[in-house]
Amino acid sequence: MTSVQKPDRLELARLEKLEKIQALGHDPWGQRFDNHSAIADVRARCPEQSGTDGETVRIAGRIMGRRKAGKLRFIDLQDQSGTIQLLCSRGDMTEPEWELVSALDDGDLIGIDGPLRRTNTGEVSVFVRQLTILCKSLAQPPEKFHGLKDEEILVRQRYLDLIYTEGVLARMLKRSTIIDSVRQTLRSHRFHEVETPVLHSVAGGAAARPFITHHNALDMELYLRIALELHLKRLLVGGIERVYEIGRVFRNEGVDATHNPEFTMIEIYQAYGDYRSMMDLTEQIVVNACLAISGSTQIPWGTEGDVIDFTSPWPRRKYADLFLEHAGCDMRDTAAVTALANRLGIETNGVHPDVVVNEVFERTVEDHLRGPVFVMDYPASICPLTKRSQSDPAIAERFELYIRGMELANAYTELNDPRLQEELFRTQLAGQSEEDSMAKMDHDFVRALKVGMPPAGGLGIGIDRLVMLLTNSHAIKDVIFFPLTRHEQAESGPAESRKQPPAAE
């Protein structure tokens, strides 16, 4: 039998006030409260002259603080737009109304009607004429300076983080603004937004370990999607020439500052374009998102005065040139690359030379990519869904966008030759374990290519990482409302619970 936790002293005090609210004839869980204004809008309408009543306003929000001064009660009220001071005067209220004020606690949700007034100290305030209880809070808020220091609490109880940690709600609302800006940019280029399946019979479109589930009625194994790519390309075949999806993808891998097993991607495909078309589109998407949240293309980064300048055009650097510059050898010099990889502790035995090259690139180059910078023309063998360069078949027409050493976007000139695609799938699949996402061929995708897919450019952008960069956030958990956490009962304490497994490559 599960034991029921008894309320503590502070909760008991709140329960007593709840009973008092009920005794006064009010519903402590509230009611419909229409036609209220955002606090930020109300503040803007306050008279400039102190002591002068302005218009009567209606607002709603959460109590964040209370103070007494004789027969006055001061309340700090907060909604998602801002905070305002309320003044309750004993002389303006009936005895039951004053009793209701005395039954309030920090954390309660209330509605207010009353005139705007700027106090003699210049504080924008609402003088309470009518108070409506909207929800009694039974939980004691965290202590102002001590209760919200534990990162585990902040992530697990995100609602507390949003309410009580300064700047968190504003940052998370910027996420919505950024996503809306992305959609507006794509609409202006005549792209159509679609929805494709989350459950896949074959996990494809990326090299990642999937989450596996089972459909009981059909008695078949299914996978949570690891990418959006292959279904969107089917839509290119079907005649939707400009298509995109913003959706959740799932990869059964580790957790770190830039990885969460469930994250948001946007994938975009443009018929009759190529990877250079996608570079142009990527710049427009990111620049417009910067302007949407800040009005500027210069975004603060870190605490040392660093600024990311997103002003177009962005540099475009070849993968081979960057490798030579930072690794110190030609990427096609297998002996030199192998020797360097061995010095770096990178496994080379039985590993394809281009895979070793890419491992060395990640170790020696990525940290130098301050960006924004497009890294283009990757080794073809590590890009099985990408069209080869006509001038050099060993090079794939692919780019990745790097900003402050972090990959933000990945794009290709899409491979639309069904015979080559099938051959590359078979090459990639050879020797892979059954649990690997690329261990099964998507035969229907190859069949779709045989119908005929137009030449196209394709682009994927990590939405969570984009929000990180534009809001000066340095951990992915800070821009996801509910990042993955361990089971609460399985943890041994805050310090231990913050130890996360490394992200899978």
C-alpha positions as CSV (number, residue, x, y, z in Angstrom):
1,M,0.0,0.0,0.0
2,T,1.3,3.4,-0.9
3,S,1.6,5.8,2.0
4,V,0.1,9.3,1.7
5,Q,2.5,12.0,2.7
6,K,1.0,14.2,5.5
7,P,0.9,18.0,4.9
8,D,3.7,19.9,6.6
9,R,3.1,23.0,8.8
10,L,3.2,25.5,6.0
11,E,0.8,23.5,3.9
12,L,-1.6,23.2,6.8
13,A,-1.5,26.9,7.2
14,R,-2.5,27.3,3.5
15,L,-5.3,24.7,3.9
16,E,-6.7,26.8,6.8
17,K,-6.7,29.8,4.5
18,L,-8.4,27.8,1.8
19,E,-11.2,27.0,4.3
20,K,-11.4,30.6,5.1
21,I,-11.8,31.6,1.5
22,Q,-14.6,29.0,1.2
23,A,-16.3,30.3,4.3
24,L,-16.3,33.8,2.8
25,G,-18.3,32.4,-0.1
26,H,-15.5,32.2,-2.8
27,D,-14.5,29.2,-4.9
28,P,-10.7,28.8,-4.1
29,W,-10.2,27.2,-7.5
30,G,-11.5,30.1,-9.4
31,Q,-13.8,30.8,-12.3
32,R,-13.8,32.3,-15.8
33,F,-12.1,35.7,-15.8
34,D,-12.6,37.4,-19.2
35,N,-11.3,40.6,-20.8
36,H,-8.2,41.0,-18.6
37,S,-5.2,42.8,-20.1
38,A,-1.5,41.9,-20.1
39,I,0.4,43.5,-17.3
40,A,2.9,45.0,-19.7
41,D,0.2,46.7,-21.6
42,V,-1.4,48.0,-18.4
43,R,1.9,49.5,-17.2
44,A,2.2,51.4,-20.5
45,R,-1.1,53.1,-20.0
46,C,-0.4,54.4,-16.5
47,P,-0.5,58.2,-16.0
48,E,2.9,59.9,-15.9
49,Q,1.8,62.3,-13.1
50,S,2.0,60.9,-9.5
51,G,-1.2,60.6,-7.5
52,T,-3.5,60.8,-10.6
53,D,-6.0,58.0,-11.2
54,G,-5.9,56.5,-14.7
55,E,-8.3,54.2,-16.4
56,T,-9.8,51.2,-14.5
57,V,-8.1,48.0,-15.6
58,R,-8.6,44.3,-15.2
59,I,-5.5,42.0,-14.8
60,A,-4.8,38.5,-13.6
61,G,-1.6,36.8,-12.4
62,R,0.3,35.1,-9.6
63,I,1.2,36.7,-6.3
64,M,5.0,37.0,-6.1
65,G,5.3,39.0,-2.9
66,R,3.3,40.8,-0.1
67,R,4.1,43.6,2.2
68,K,2.2,45.4,5.0
69,A,2.2,49.1,5.9
70,G,-0.5,50.0,8.5
71,K,-3.9,49.7,6.8
72,L,-2.3,49.1,3.4
73,R,-1.3,45.8,1.8
74,F,1.1,45.8,-1.1
75,I,1.1,42.8,-3.5
76,D,3.4,42.1,-6.4
77,L,1.4,40.5,-9.2
78,Q,3.1,38.7,-12.1
79,D,1.8,37.4,-15.5
80,Q,3.8,36.2,-18.5
81,S,4.4,39.7,-19.7
82,G,5.6,41.4,-16.5
83,T,5.0,42.4,-12.9
84,I,3.0,45.2,-11.3
85,Q,2.2,46.5,-7.8
86,L,-1.2,46.2,-6.3
87,L,-2.4,48.4,-3.4
88,C,-5.2,47.2,-1.1
89,S,-6.5,49.9,1.3
90,R,-8.5,49.0,4.3
91,G,-10.7,52.1,3.9
92,D,-11.7,51.1,0.4
93,M,-12.9,47.6,1.2
94,T,-15.7,45.9,3.1
95,E,-14.8,43.6,6.0
96,P,-15.3,40.4,3.9
97,E,-13.2,41.9,1.1
98,W,-10.4,42.7,3.6
99,E,-10.7,39.2,5.1
100,L,-10.2,37.8,1.6
101,V,-7.0,39.8,1.2
102,S,-5.7,38.4,4.5
103,A,-6.3,34.8,3.2
104,L,-3.9,35.3,0.3
105,D,-0.5,33.7,0.1
106,D,2.5,34.0,-2.2
107,G,1.8,31.8,-5.2
108,D,-1.9,32.4,-5.3
109,L,-3.5,33.3,-8.6
110,I,-5.9,36.3,-8.4
111,G,-7.8,38.7,-10.7
112,I,-8.0,42.4,-10.0
113,D,-10.2,45.3,-11.1
114,G,-9.2,48.8,-10.2
115,P,-7.8,52.2,-11.3
116,L,-4.2,52.7,-12.4
117,R,-2.2,55.2,-10.4
118,R,1.5,56.1,-10.2
119,T,2.4,56.4,-6.5
120,N,4.4,59.3,-5.0
121,T,7.5,57.2,-5.3
122,G,6.8,56.8,-9.0
123,E,5.7,53.1,-8.8
124,V,3.1,52.0,-11.4
125,S,0.3,50.5,-9.3
126,V,-3.3,49.2,-9.5
127,F,-5.5,50.2,-6.6
128,V,-7.7,47.2,-5.9
129,R,-11.4,47.8,-6.0
130,Q,-12.4,44.2,-6.7
131,L,-10.4,41.0,-6.0
132,T,-11.3,37.6,-7.5
133,I,-9.6,34.5,-6.2
134,L,-8.6,32.3,-9.2
135,C,-6.6,29.5,-7.6
136,K,-5.3,28.9,-4.1
137,S,-1.7,27.6,-4.1
138,L,-1.2,24.9,-1.5
139,A,2.6,24.6,-2.1
140,Q,5.0,26.9,-0.4
141,P,7.2,28.8,-2.9
142,P,10.9,28.1,-2.8
143,E,13.0,30.5,-0.7
144,K,14.1,33.5,-2.8
145,F,17.8,33.0,-2.4
146,H,18.1,29.3,-1.5
147,G,15.2,27.3,-2.9
148,L,16.1,27.4,-6.6
149,K,19.8,26.7,-6.7
150,D,19.5,22.9,-7.3
151,E,19.6,22.4,-11.0
152,E,17.8,19.0,-10.6
153,I,14.8,20.7,-9.1
154,L,14.8,23.4,-11.8
155,V,14.7,20.8,-14.6
156,R,12.3,18.3,-13.0
157,Q,9.9,20.9,-11.7
158,R,10.1,23.3,-14.7
159,Y,7.0,25.1,-13.5
160,L,8.9,26.4,-10.5
161,D,11.8,27.5,-12.8
162,L,9.4,29.4,-15.0
163,I,7.7,31.1,-12.1
164,Y,10.5,32.0,-9.8
165,T,13.8,32.1,-11.8
166,E,14.2,35.5,-13.4
167,G,14.4,35.4,-17.2
168,V,13.5,31.8,-17.8
169,L,9.9,32.4,-18.9
170,A,11.0,35.2,-21.2
171,R,13.6,32.9,-22.7
172,M,11.2,30.1,-23.3
173,L,8.6,32.4,-24.9
174,K,11.4,33.5,-27.3
175,R,11.5,29.9,-28.5
176,S,7.9,30.4,-29.8
177,T,8.9,33.6,-31.5
178,I,11.9,32.0,-33.2
179,I,9.8,29.1,-34.5
180,D,7.1,31.5,-35.7
181,S,9.8,33.5,-37.5
182,V,11.1,30.3,-39.2
183,R,7.6,29.5,-40.4
184,Q,7.1,33.1,-41.7
185,T,10.4,32.9,-43.7
186,L,9.5,29.6,-45.3
187,R,6.0,30.9,-46.1
188,S,7.5,33.8,-47.9
189,H,9.4,31.3,-50.1
190,R,6.3,29.3,-50.9
191,F,7.1,26.2,-48.7
192,H,4.4,24.0,-47.5
193,E,4.4,22.6,-43.9
194,V,3.4,19.0,-43.5
195,E,3.3,16.2,-40.9
196,T,4.8,12.8,-41.4
197,P,4.7,9.7,-39.3
198,V,6.4,9.5,-35.9
199,L,6.2,5.7,-36.0
200,H,8.4,4.1,-38.7
201,S,8.7,0.5,-39.8
202,V,12.3,1.2,-40.8
203,A,14.5,3.7,-38.9
204,G,16.3,5.7,-41.5
205,G,17.5,9.1,-42.6
206,A,20.3,9.3,-40.1
207,A,22.9,7.1,-38.4
208,A,21.5,6.8,-34.8
209,R,20.2,4.2,-32.4
210,P,16.4,4.3,-32.4
211,F,13.8,3.8,-29.6
212,I,11.9,0.6,-30.4
213,T,8.2,-0.1,-29.7
214,H,5.6,-2.7,-30.6
215,H,2.3,-2.3,-32.3
216,N,0.0,-4.9,-30.7
217,A,-2.8,-5.0,-33.2
218,L,-0.5,-5.5,-36.2
219,D,2.0,-7.5,-34.1
220,M,4.9,-5.5,-35.7
221,E,8.0,-3.8,-34.4
222,L,8.1,0.0,-34.9
223,Y,10.7,2.7,-34.3
224,L,10.3,6.3,-33.1
225,R,11.7,8.4,-36.0
226,I,15.3,9.4,-35.8
227,A,14.9,11.9,-38.8
228,L,12.2,13.4,-41.0
229,E,14.1,13.0,-44.2
230,L,12.9,10.0,-46.1
231,H,9.2,10.7,-45.8
232,L,9.7,14.3,-46.9
233,K,11.6,13.2,-49.9
234,R,8.7,10.9,-50.8
235,L,6.6,14.0,-50.9
236,L,9.1,15.6,-53.3
237,V,8.5,12.6,-55.5
238,G,4.7,13.1,-55.1
239,G,5.0,16.6,-56.5
240,I,5.2,18.9,-53.4
241,E,8.2,21.0,-54.7
242,R,8.9,23.0,-51.5
243,V,8.1,21.1,-48.3
244,Y,9.2,21.2,-44.6
245,E,8.3,19.8,-41.3
246,I,9.0,20.9,-37.7
247,G,8.9,17.8,-35.6
248,R,10.2,15.8,-32.7
249,V,12.8,13.2,-33.4
250,F,14.1,10.5,-31.0
251,R,17.5,9.1,-30.7
252,N,18.3,6.5,-28.0
253,E,21.6,8.0,-27.1
254,G,23.3,10.1,-24.3
255,V,22.6,13.4,-22.7
256,D,24.9,16.3,-22.5
257,A,25.0,20.1,-23.0
258,T,23.9,19.8,-26.7
259,H,22.1,16.5,-26.8
260,N,18.7,15.3,-25.5
261,P,17.2,12.0,-26.6
262,E,14.0,13.8,-27.7
263,F,14.6,17.0,-29.6
264,T,13.1,19.3,-32.3
265,M,14.3,19.4,-35.9
266,I,13.2,21.2,-39.0
267,E,13.9,19.6,-42.3
268,I,13.3,21.5,-45.5
269,Y,13.4,20.2,-49.1
270,Q,13.4,22.4,-52.3
271,A,13.0,20.8,-55.7
272,Y,15.3,22.1,-58.4
273,G,17.7,23.5,-55.8
274,D,21.0,22.3,-54.4
275,Y,23.1,22.7,-51.3
276,R,24.0,26.3,-52.2
277,S,20.3,27.1,-52.4
278,M,20.1,25.8,-48.8
279,M,23.0,28.0,-47.7
280,D,21.1,31.1,-48.9
281,L,17.9,29.9,-47.2
282,T,19.7,29.0,-43.9
283,E,21.1,32.6,-43.7
284,Q,17.7,34.1,-44.2
285,I,16.0,31.8,-41.6
286,V,18.6,32.6,-38.9
287,V,18.9,36.3,-39.6
288,N,15.2,36.7,-39.6
289,A,14.9,34.9,-36.3
290,C,17.6,37.2,-34.8
291,L,15.6,40.2,-35.9
292,A,12.4,38.8,-34.6
293,I,13.6,38.4,-31.0
294,S,16.1,41.3,-30.7
295,G,15.8,43.6,-33.7
296,S,19.5,43.0,-34.3
297,T,21.9,40.6,-36.1
298,Q,24.3,40.8,-33.2
299,I,23.5,38.4,-30.4
300,P,25.4,38.3,-27.0
301,W,27.1,35.0,-26.2
302,G,28.5,34.0,-22.8
303,T,29.4,36.4,-20.1
304,E,32.7,37.9,-21.3
305,G,31.3,40.4,-23.8
306,D,31.4,38.0,-26.8
307,V,28.9,38.8,-29.5
308,I,27.9,36.5,-32.4
309,D,27.5,38.6,-35.6
310,F,24.9,37.0,-37.9
311,T,25.2,39.7,-40.5
312,S,25.1,38.3,-44.1
313,P,27.0,37.0,-46.0
314,W,28.6,34.2,-44.0
315,P,31.9,32.7,-45.0
316,R,31.9,29.4,-46.9
317,R,35.0,27.2,-46.2
318,K,35.9,23.9,-47.8
319,Y,36.2,20.9,-45.5
320,A,39.6,19.9,-47.0
321,D,41.0,23.4,-46.5
322,L,40.0,23.6,-42.9
323,F,41.4,20.1,-42.3
324,L,44.8,21.1,-43.7
325,E,44.8,24.4,-41.8
326,H,44.0,22.9,-38.3
327,A,45.0,19.2,-38.5
328,G,48.2,20.0,-40.4
329,C,48.0,17.4,-43.1
330,D,46.1,16.6,-46.3
331,M,42.9,14.7,-45.6
332,R,43.7,12.3,-48.5
333,D,47.2,11.5,-47.1
334,T,46.0,8.3,-45.4
335,A,49.3,7.6,-43.7
336,A,49.6,11.1,-42.2
337,V,45.9,11.1,-41.1
338,T,46.3,7.6,-39.5
339,A,49.4,8.7,-37.6
340,L,47.7,11.8,-36.3
341,A,44.6,9.8,-35.4
342,N,46.8,7.4,-33.4
343,R,48.4,10.3,-31.5
344,L,44.8,11.6,-30.7
345,G,43.7,8.2,-29.4
346,I,41.3,7.6,-32.3
347,E,40.7,4.0,-33.3
348,T,41.9,3.3,-36.9
349,N,42.0,-0.5,-37.2
350,G,39.3,-1.7,-39.5
351,V,37.8,1.8,-39.8
352,H,37.2,3.4,-43.1
353,P,39.8,6.1,-43.8
354,D,37.1,8.8,-44.3
355,V,35.6,7.9,-41.0
356,V,39.0,8.4,-39.4
357,V,39.3,11.7,-41.3
358,N,36.0,12.9,-39.9
359,E,37.0,11.9,-36.3
360,V,40.2,13.9,-36.7
361,F,38.2,16.8,-38.1
362,E,35.9,16.8,-35.1
363,R,38.9,16.8,-32.7
364,T,41.1,19.3,-34.4
365,V,38.9,21.7,-36.4
366,E,35.4,22.1,-34.8
367,D,36.5,24.1,-31.8
368,H,38.1,26.7,-34.1
369,L,34.8,27.3,-36.0
370,R,33.7,30.5,-34.3
371,G,31.2,31.2,-37.1
372,P,28.7,31.5,-38.4
373,V,30.6,29.6,-41.1
374,F,29.5,27.0,-43.7
375,V,31.8,24.0,-43.9
376,M,31.2,22.5,-47.3
377,D,32.3,19.6,-49.5
378,Y,32.6,16.6,-47.2
379,P,34.1,13.2,-47.9
380,A,31.5,11.4,-50.0
381,S,31.8,8.0,-48.3
382,I,30.3,9.4,-45.0
383,C,27.3,11.0,-46.8
384,P,25.2,8.1,-48.2
385,L,22.2,10.3,-49.0
386,T,24.1,13.1,-50.8
387,K,24.8,13.8,-54.5
388,R,28.5,13.6,-55.4
389,S,30.4,16.5,-57.0
390,Q,30.5,16.3,-60.7
391,S,34.1,17.5,-60.7
392,D,35.2,15.1,-57.9
393,P,33.1,12.0,-57.1
394,A,35.1,11.6,-53.8
395,I,33.4,14.8,-52.5
396,A,29.8,15.1,-51.5
397,E,27.8,18.3,-52.0
398,R,27.1,18.8,-48.3
399,F,27.5,21.6,-45.8
400,E,27.3,21.9,-42.1
401,L,26.8,25.3,-40.4
402,Y,29.0,25.9,-37.3
403,I,28.6,28.6,-34.7
404,R,30.9,28.7,-31.7
405,G,32.1,25.2,-32.4
406,M,28.6,23.8,-32.4
407,E,26.9,22.2,-35.5
408,L,23.6,24.0,-36.1
409,A,22.5,22.9,-39.6
410,N,23.3,20.1,-42.1
411,A,22.4,20.2,-45.8
412,Y,22.9,18.3,-49.0
413,T,22.4,18.3,-52.7
414,E,20.1,15.3,-52.4
415,L,20.9,12.1,-54.1
416,N,18.1,11.1,-56.5
417,D,19.8,8.3,-58.5
418,P,17.9,5.2,-57.2
419,R,20.6,2.7,-58.4
420,L,23.4,4.6,-56.7
421,Q,21.2,5.1,-53.6
422,E,20.6,1.4,-53.3
423,E,24.2,0.6,-53.8
424,L,25.3,3.1,-51.1
425,F,22.7,1.7,-48.7
426,R,24.1,-1.8,-49.2
427,T,27.6,-0.5,-48.7
428,Q,26.6,1.4,-45.5
429,L,24.6,-1.6,-44.2
430,A,27.4,-4.2,-44.6
431,G,28.6,-5.5,-41.2
432,Q,26.4,-3.3,-39.1
433,S,24.7,-4.7,-36.1
434,E,20.9,-5.3,-36.1
435,E,20.4,-2.6,-33.4
436,D,21.9,0.1,-35.6
437,S,19.4,2.4,-37.4
438,M,21.1,1.8,-40.8
439,A,21.0,-2.0,-40.5
440,K,17.8,-2.3,-42.5
441,M,17.3,-0.9,-46.0
442,D,14.2,1.2,-46.7
443,H,13.1,-0.5,-49.8
444,D,10.1,1.7,-50.3
445,F,12.3,4.8,-50.3
446,V,14.4,3.3,-53.1
447,R,11.1,2.4,-54.9
448,A,10.0,6.0,-54.6
449,L,13.3,7.2,-56.1
450,K,12.7,5.0,-59.1
451,V,9.4,6.9,-59.8
452,G,11.6,10.0,-60.0
453,M,12.6,12.6,-57.5
454,P,13.5,16.0,-58.8
455,P,17.0,17.3,-58.1
456,A,16.8,19.1,-54.8
457,G,18.5,20.7,-51.9
458,G,17.7,19.5,-48.4
459,L,18.4,21.1,-45.1
460,G,18.1,20.2,-41.4
461,I,18.3,22.6,-38.5
462,G,18.3,21.8,-34.8
463,I,15.6,24.0,-33.4
464,D,16.8,23.6,-29.8
465,R,20.4,24.5,-30.7
466,L,19.1,27.5,-32.7
467,V,17.2,28.7,-29.6
468,M,20.3,28.1,-27.5
469,L,22.4,30.4,-29.7
470,L,19.9,33.1,-30.0
471,T,19.0,33.3,-26.3
472,N,22.6,32.9,-25.0
473,S,21.9,29.5,-23.4
474,H,24.7,27.1,-23.0
475,A,22.8,23.9,-22.2
476,I,20.0,22.3,-24.3
477,K,18.0,21.6,-21.1
478,D,17.7,25.4,-20.7
479,V,15.7,25.7,-23.9
480,I,13.5,22.6,-23.7
481,F,10.5,22.9,-21.5
482,F,10.8,19.3,-20.1
483,P,14.1,17.7,-20.8
484,L,14.6,14.0,-20.0
485,T,15.5,13.2,-16.4
486,R,16.1,10.0,-14.5
487,H,13.4,8.4,-12.4
488,E,13.1,10.5,-9.3
489,Q,13.2,7.5,-6.9
490,A,16.3,6.1,-8.5
491,E,18.5,9.1,-7.8
492,S,20.9,9.3,-4.9
493,G,20.9,13.1,-4.5
494,P,21.3,16.3,-6.4
495,A,25.0,16.0,-7.0
496,E,24.8,12.4,-8.2
497,S,21.7,13.0,-10.3
498,R,23.5,15.7,-12.4
499,K,26.0,13.1,-13.6
500,Q,24.8,12.2,-17.1
501,P,26.2,9.6,-19.6
502,P,28.1,11.1,-22.5
503,A,26.3,11.7,-25.7
504,A,26.8,9.1,-28.4
505,E,28.6,10.2,-31.5
